[in-house]
Amino acid sequence: MTAGALPRSTVRPVGTRAHARRSPVVRPLVIFTLAVILAFFAVIYSRISLDRTAFELQRLEKEITVEQERHWDLRVDYARLQAPDLITQRAAALGLVYPENRYTIEISGMADTVGGPEDRWMDLRALFVEQS
Amino acid sequence: MARTTFRFVDLRLIAIGLVFVLAWAGIGYRLFQVQGADAAKLEQLGFDQRVRHETIEAKRGTIYDRDGLELAVTVYGKALIADPSLVEAPEEAAALLAPIVDADYVEMIQRLEGDGRFTYVARRLESDTVEQATAAIESAELVGFSFIDEPLRIYPAGSLAAPVIGLTRLDDGSGIEGIEAVMETELGGRPGKRVVERDQAGRAIPQAEFLLEPSVAGSDVVLTLDREIQYTAETSLQRGIERSNATGGSVIVMDVASGEILAMVSLPGFDASDRSTLDPATLRNRAITDVYEPGSTLKIVTVAAALEEGVVRPDTPFETPPEIEIGDETYTDHGNNAAVMTVSDIVAKSSNVGTIKIQRQLGNEAHYRYLDAFGLGRPASIDFAGESTGRLDHLSEWNNAAAGPSAAIGYGVGATPLQMAAVYATVANNGEWVEPHVVSEIIGADGERTITEPRRHQVISAETARTLRTMLRRVVEDGTGFRADLAEFLVGGKTGTSNKFIVETGKYSETETIAWFIGIAPIDDPEIVVVVVLDAPNGATDGGRYDMKFGGTSAAPIFAEIAESALHQLGVSPTHDGDD
């Protein structure tokens, strides 16, 4: 009997790890499984991040509200301090009195201090622009 | 043949098996119910418990004075609430909290002892009060108290211009008086809507909030009022009321060219920040709601009409006997007037007889036409809630022979101080009537500005107006209004005194009067008109020589104080050195 080329076996050995790693069918499966696991963790991570961001946004909104409250409280304090009644009381407490005689000094170029609505509103409009 | 026997152990196993089977069957049935049969209903129930449709409050607009300082502003306030079922010692809690939140101790106890699970302990608290109350609650370890947000309307200037600004309701914050009521649509804004998911503690769940419709903040309203002039007017009028023992009064300071109201005072007034002292009688703005017979101050219209129609000239002489009889009425003059007076003298000395004679030459038809053109008998402005129309009977109703003559001297005609301010501003503004207004502009939430454009119309010529101003100067120079004179500025004006009409009796009072002074300052280059009205002044001045019930004695000095201060505030240069 002459030794000839052995026919290629159709039976593949199983159970060896090295062979399994090389298997063209298993590799995509492993990669797919890993991808799914990674995607799963990515979704979880993004969801957690989103929640954290939402809480952070909520905290910032609360902070904005607090600062707005402070802003308006300060504006009210400012307006109260400018109330003529309060100024008169404080002035009287400091011993200030209305003068017996009043003298008017006219400075050239400053006589007409009464501006139009546009002039009067320069400051307030600037404030509105800042707020907007 | 083998015989099958059941042992006790087997029976127990079977029983346990059956129990398990039944239990699993029950769980399965319940699972089917929850996840299948009732799934939709339960899902909706959970959704309803978690999800709430909420209204987003719109921030109310701010009211500013002409210089941009806040007169009314909404801040984020808080209300202290309690669950009476959890409050253990109402007396102790009330003793601790009532002084801090400025509430009544007994009323607070009643609230805390009440039934139910919710009560307001104190509302509209400012941040510093909230801090104090929070510290007190924590230190005393009080249970059942908490705070909720609510808008708080604050009036930083206190009672300043309160009858003009008005006030808002405590519950829904809507305006009920003054500008707060008139401009409710603009100031109120539009509330929004949102859907929000909340947990068991009522906290909003992040990422579960959906805005359906954003709220639109209310517009800001800018008034023409000048805070300093307003304060001067209020303090001067208050002093004048105290001097003359009047029951009340009003003042208007108006810019003659623009029609802007720089100050409007009604006393007694109120402080919208202190609701505990609110008296409904003081809520009304007398300057626009109260109708008075203007007396001699209305003579200017009679003379203006006669001059404009060419019926008389300033130097036209009239015989002026002490009294004149028309129909059933007899009209007299106060004091000793000359037998013959010119038109200019008649105005300066405020002669009733002379004015009636001018009116008779003018005729009722022309007289009525000018009364109407000067704005009497209809509201002067659109800026005020409840502004009275005054009273001016139509010409067709002047059937009585005395109707025209009475109107000539300011009787039978009713006018508000605002209407009379517009009349004198017309004379000061070269004959052009300008609508008085207190709203300067409205600034929308988007920044869009709507500036008030007042109505205007020419009533008399500039020449006639100048002639009238000369006559009004004489009233102050050597007439009934000498107490209105100023050292640094030339001013003119007209006094007026009318017997007070008592509504209850339907008759004129024998003792009580309405005292007027309406002046223009400076008279040579008019900037402002000041109207002063005192209700029922009495007593005497200058050591009993002068009766305070007359406009010249009680109202004119108030005008002088206000006009001088206002002109300085407006930066008007003195036109007079005060030596002559």
Interface residues (C-beta under 8 A of the other chain):
Chain A: L50 D51 A54 F55 L57 Q58 T65 Q68 E69 W72 D73 R75 V76 A79 R80 Q82 A83 P84 D85 T88 R102 T104 E106 A111 D112 T113 V114 P117 R120 W121 D123 L124 L127 F128 S132
Chain B: Y64 R66 D67 G68 L69 E70 L71 V73 T74 V75 Y76 E126 S127 I154 P156 A157 G158 S159 L160 A204 P206 Q207 V222 R227 E228 Q230 Y231 S440 E441 I443 G447 I451 E488 H568 L570 G571 V572 S573 P574
